[in-house]
Amino acid sequence: MPPFDLDRAWTLHPQVAVRPESFGALLYHFGTRRLSFLKDRRLLAAVRHLADRPSAAAACADAGIREDELARYRTALATLATSHMIVERNSPEEEAT
């Protein structure tokens, strides 16, 4: 898995829907038909903050994720990026719907 750059701007892929659940949320990608489970509410908060924060690190900070916890959340965000649930902001993939 490629390293995830927390200093870049990220957002949900335009074809991804977030459905809140009692355990966290489901993310469904209508293009790939993939489903991801977010069982960590702070990860869900970070994902929701991505679109309006200057970086993934800022989104994590706003979600209450401490700097000493970032490695674990970087791994989770990298997995979401690999499955195209999140994309770099202003990337061609983000603009394709």
N, C-alpha and C positions, 0 to 999 in steps of 0.2 A: 504494500500500500504506500503511495507517495506521501511525503510529509505534508501535513496540513499547515498552511500559513495563517496563523492567527492575526497577523497584521494586515491582511487583505480584507476587502469588503465582500461579504457574501449575502445571499438571500435565498429564500425558497425558490425552487424551480417553478416557473409559472404554471406547470401542469400538476403541481402537488397541492393536495388538499389536506388540511389538518383537522382531525376530529377529536375534540377533547373526550377523554374517558376517565373513569374513576382512578385508574392506575397511572395516568399521564395523558398520552395521546396516541392516535394512529396517524401515520402519514401515508397517503396513497398517491402514487404517481400514475396519472391517467395515461401517459405515454408508454411507460414500460410495464404497467400493471403490477408494479412492486409495492409491497406493503412493509412499512417499518413501524415498530413499536417503540415509543419513547416512554420508558418506565421511571424516568427521573424528571421531576417537575422543574428542577433548575435547568436541565438540558432543554426542556420544552420552552422555558422562559427565554433562554439564550437564542434558540432557533427563532422564536417570535420577534426578538429584538434585532436580529440580523439585518433586516431590510432598512432600518432607520438608524443604524449605528455606523461609525466610520470603519469599524473593523470587527472581526469575530472576537478579538480580545475585549473590546469595549462592550460587546453584547454579553459576553460571559460575565464581565464585571457587574453590569447592570442586573444580571440574573442572580447575583450574590455568590458567584463562584470565586473563591479565593485564588490567589496566585499559586499557592502550593497545591491546588487541586487541578490546575490547568492541563497537566499532562493527560489525565484521565479523560477530560472533556475534549481535548484536542483529538484523541483517538476516536471518540464517539462522533465528532464532527467530520473527521476524515472518512469514517465509514459512510456517513450521510452524503458526503461529496462523491465518494466512489460509486454510490448507488444512484447518483444524480438527483437526490432529494433536495440538496442545496447546490447552488452554483455561484461562481464568482459574479459579483454584481457587474453589470454592463458587459457580460460575456455574450458571444453570439448565441450560446445555449439558453441564456436567460431571456433573450429577446425573441427566440423562436417559441411559438405557442402552438 
